[in-house]
């Protein structure tokens, strides 16, 4: 593995020669006369950081350098990003930069200049922690004189609550995480997913768990993935293949793909791996099938309880279990010569055209059909699967840079049709090398020069591929915008509230049908659940009625946990989007700003609309931000001079100080009838606020 | 073909917009299904506007548009109308306008679930987790461009837009009016006009540097949305959404309820040049006590629809406005144990009026009980193609989505030509 890796890079080095053309290399000599050609990355605590051409960063004590070089280290301006967190990371980041730069050079393009501290701090907070920094957080970074501050803030944010919240939002959109699906509440699934993110479970393991999860939704949140599409295994598979493997198969569900290689038969052969899996409670023998529910229901004489019981039992019937045989058949309208409608389909894994040299893990054939799902999951999440690592790597790249190396991210059928195939293949290799550790992978991307450059400010000539001279300028996601609004009003406190609805919900709803259960105990359970259900406003979706209390926060109650409720202003619950109803109700800021309705995978929107702009101009959010009890207003008002007040607002909204003309204009406005609230309205409604540089 | 590799802007949606523009000239495949409709057939393009009335919950065909005698008859006996057709007993007012309507009594679908049925009858496609399908308003905007220079081309009343733009740009999504009496949400500022003017002037000043530096499509499009929004807020266009201007007597005539006022709003919007208006009416899922349900919802529909047809005609708008009445499915012939009717997609009815459609006409039929299609089956796809045809859309033209999948108006349905005069 390793030798091939380096051979690959040798060839890249040959083509481009230098790590980056615009960097200055000089020859450094230590006190023993040993020489090193390297760029100067900075000096901290008596250590000098030097980066050689392959990207590796050496750390040398200052007093070990020759006298002339000691002088140089004290006077030279550091190159690039400052001191990295560790030499291996710097080297890995430099390799990515080499590939990006090679792609740019080939097209005769230049990379963007490095982003300023102000641009960087706002971007890195939004990208990693999902919200803008508070005025204090921004100032802390900007005024920090240490040369290692960029690497440090990346690591700090990767370990913050905000990171978890923000990554959850990404997966919630991708996996269509909704509070209500199939008339049941999927809180346990959400809590499970949040837990996996908090523990930084490797991606392969996380996906494997979802594919192979068994049992009741109430007991095992990981079943939520399959149960989201209970009874619709073909739809579910179509999403699985496109989401996790970038296989563009959705056409093949109904007919041979007109352009790509996929046939309908192949699709059904893949679906056969789920052919023994029951998600609809109609078969199954382990005691939580729908039939068992009906039996219990029939045994209850009280009609009133029967009605209540129906919903509760349905929730208890949400379960995944494997039967003993695969019953997947070709559809009634199957029209190809290789099969007849109604033919049983045997499971068979697909291969890709470019998969000839490196055969994907093909699994161990087993006679026991209960293991079909496991076989599929092993094959899919294997490091040798030619698409699994690449798909998540391309997705996470898009998360950092705003656009994938291959678009759309759900179609990686031909990686060589991407804008930079070498980079795409390399990222897939890196994902495997990092053992699918998403946090380490994101850390790597954030530490590249490519990421830390200025956002691209011009529109490319029509039809030109985007080769990553820097990240693209992005509009905040709905969640970033909402969480940033909440940050303006309540500050960093906004990260503190967590909704853990799953455990409470499961405790309330779970009915025990075990050996010891009697008719009386079951009825008692049902009555208890019916009482509990009222907390959730019936079985329908998120609180429909505006006049109802905005949300009943359910806090998981460890004995020593303190109950905290999020602040509510003008009817807005100021908690992170990840802790609010999934998805929010239609007229909520989040939805109007493009939060996915969680019906379609990856369907959040970053487009404007008239209703959205009306909301930004006249809705609740601008009012709550501009009120006297809002932190941004309080902080600004506390400043002495109008100049300082304006500066405070600018730092809060944009993480930068105003330019002289902006300062003059804003101060003049404050003197001629506009209030602090008006000024906050203005800054909130700028493009600069909603776009991420 | 590999346009997605040339993605030069940030988002999939904005990418869509480019695609949509390109597909007007380049990626449209003609006659993939091997058939074509003559674009000068009867009724083609007669409608300039569509008012799409969607009854949410499953409107009982037997009690409204396809009345039956005998054991399946509902709480009220069928009534005679101005035309040679009968209507359900609740439809007293519509009976007087029956000379303006065509009823299709042989609709059928396989979907007995509300959400997917509603999705199907709005878009012509089955709901999937991988793509959103456009409503007819978005299709019309794709083929014919915007219908108004500042206002959106589609509006939806008493309902959410639910991404009605489908895979087309978000700006094709209908503008939601959740309460017809209140008008456009957030359209009034909470500060005085003078303060708002000052704010806007400051906004223009303080944001100028950023707009100058980042001349990307995304930033420009936001600036345009702000310009449009401000112009709507300060222009007379907003009047289109304000029912205050309508005389009280007319408001009464449409019925003082959300659906009635929604129909009145739809007429106002047609006058203002908005092409596609959806008006929803909830509460049609009458599993229990259908008599009470019809008394309320049926009467609301009857009063509002009759008023709408009469009003449109008296203003000379009916010829160019197609009024559509539909629901996700019908309700079964059997009255259940709770004195209601259950879901019934096997046969149900829809209605068309105006826009070149025949008056006093019935197409197709259900059997004696209203259980199955007896004659001239019409699919949901055919039904939507008929609407598209009336609007003058090329219903056989294949348009590729950004994900490179082929779609047509009404999913290859065949327009029901017989309903056109």
Contacts between the chains, C-beta under 8 A, distances in Angstrom:
chain1	res1	chain2	res2	distance
A	176	B	129	6.5
A	229	B	129	7.1
A	235	B	128	6.6
A	235	B	129	5.5
A	238	B	128	7.9
A	238	B	129	7.3
A	238	B	130	6.3
A	239	B	129	5.1
A	239	B	130	6.6
A	242	B	130	6.7
A	248	B	403	7.6
A	248	B	404	7.9
A	250	B	128	7.2
A	250	B	130	4.6
A	250	B	131	7.3
A	250	B	403	7.6
A	250	B	405	7.1
A	251	B	405	6.1
A	258	B	406	7.3
A	259	B	1	7.9
A	259	B	404	6.5
A	402	B	10	5.3
A	403	B	7	5.9
A	403	B	10	6.5
A	406	B	5	7.4
A	407	B	4	4.6
A	407	B	5	7.0
A	407	B	7	4.7
A	407	B	12	7.7
A	407	B	15	7.5
A	408	B	4	5.9
A	408	B	12	6.5
A	408	B	402	7.5
A	408	B	403	6.4
A	410	B	130	8.0
A	410	B	403	7.6
A	411	B	4	7.4
A	411	B	403	7.4
A	417	B	2	5.4
A	417	B	5	5.6
A	418	B	5	6.6
A	419	B	5	5.9
A	455	B	214	7.6
A	456	B	216	7.8
A	457	B	213	5.5
A	457	B	214	4.9
A	457	B	215	7.2
A	457	B	216	7.2
A	458	B	215	6.5
A	458	B	216	7.3
A	459	B	8	6.8
A	459	B	9	7.2
A	459	B	215	6.5
A	459	B	216	5.3
A	459	B	217	5.8
A	460	B	8	4.2
A	461	B	8	7.9
A	462	B	8	7.0
A	463	B	6	4.7
A	463	B	8	7.1
A	464	B	6	6.6
A	464	B	8	5.8
A	465	B	5	5.9
A	465	B	6	5.4
A	465	B	7	7.5
A	465	B	8	7.6
A	466	B	7	6.2
A	466	B	8	5.8
A	472	B	9	7.6
A	472	B	10	5.2
A	472	B	216	8.0
A	473	B	10	7.1
A	473	B	214	5.4
A	473	B	216	5.4
A	473	B	218	6.8
A	473	B	219	7.1
A	474	B	10	5.3
A	474	B	218	7.7
A	475	B	10	7.1
A	475	B	11	7.8
A	475	B	218	5.7
A	475	B	222	7.5
A	586	B	160	4.6
A	587	B	178	7.2
A	587	B	185	7.3
A	597	B	162	7.4
A	597	B	163	7.0
A	599	B	127	7.5
A	599	B	129	7.2
A	599	B	132	7.8
A	600	B	128	7.9
A	600	B	129	6.1
A	600	B	130	6.9
A	600	B	131	6.9
A	600	B	132	5.4
A	600	B	163	7.7
A	601	B	129	5.7
A	601	B	130	6.6
A	602	B	12	7.7
A	603	B	132	6.9
A	603	B	163	7.6
A	605	B	11	7.4
A	605	B	13	5.3
A	605	B	170	5.6
A	606	B	10	6.5
A	606	B	11	4.7
A	606	B	13	6.9
A	606	B	14	7.7
A	606	B	218	7.2
A	607	B	11	7.0
A	607	B	13	4.9
A	607	B	14	6.7
A	607	B	169	7.0
A	607	B	170	3.8
A	607	B	171	7.2
A	607	B	221	7.3
A	608	B	170	7.7
A	608	B	221	6.0
A	608	B	222	4.9
A	608	B	225	3.9
A	609	B	170	5.7
A	609	B	171	6.6
A	609	B	173	6.7
A	609	B	175	7.9
A	609	B	225	6.7
A	610	B	152	6.5
A	610	B	175	6.2
A	610	B	225	6.5
A	610	B	228	6.1
A	610	B	229	5.3
A	610	B	232	6.6
A	611	B	175	6.2
A	611	B	176	6.4
A	611	B	184	7.7
A	611	B	185	6.6
A	611	B	186	7.3
A	612	B	225	7.5
A	613	B	222	7.9
A	613	B	225	4.9
A	613	B	226	5.7
A	613	B	228	7.8
A	613	B	229	4.1
A	614	B	184	7.0
A	614	B	185	6.8
A	614	B	186	4.0
A	614	B	187	5.9
A	614	B	229	5.8
A	614	B	233	7.5
A	615	B	185	7.6
A	615	B	186	5.1
A	617	B	186	7.2
A	617	B	189	6.8
A	617	B	229	6.8
A	617	B	233	7.8
A	618	B	186	4.2
A	618	B	187	7.3
A	618	B	188	6.6
A	618	B	189	5.1
A	618	B	190	6.3
A	619	B	186	5.0
A	623	B	190	6.5
A	659	B	209	7.1
A	662	B	206	5.8
A	662	B	209	7.4
A	665	B	202	7.1
A	665	B	205	5.4
A	665	B	206	6.5
A	666	B	202	7.5
A	666	B	206	6.8
A	669	B	198	7.3
A	669	B	202	5.4
A	673	B	195	7.7
A	673	B	198	6.7
A	674	B	195	7.4
A	674	B	198	5.7
A	674	B	199	7.1
A	674	B	202	6.7
A	678	B	191	7.6
A	678	B	195	6.4
A	678	B	198	7.1
A	678	B	199	5.5
A	678	B	202	7.6
A	679	B	202	7.3
A	681	B	199	5.7
A	682	B	199	5.7
A	682	B	202	4.6
A	682	B	203	4.9
A	682	B	206	6.0
A	683	B	206	7.1
A	685	B	199	8.0
A	685	B	203	5.5
A	685	B	226	7.5
A	686	B	203	6.5
A	686	B	206	6.4
A	686	B	207	4.1
A	686	B	210	6.6
A	687	B	207	5.6
A	687	B	210	5.4
A	687	B	211	6.0
A	687	B	214	7.4
A	687	B	219	5.1
A	687	B	222	5.5
A	687	B	223	6.7
A	688	B	207	6.0
A	688	B	210	4.1
A	690	B	222	7.1
A	691	B	210	7.6
A	691	B	214	6.8
A	691	B	218	7.1
A	691	B	219	6.3
A	691	B	222	8.0
A	693	B	214	7.8
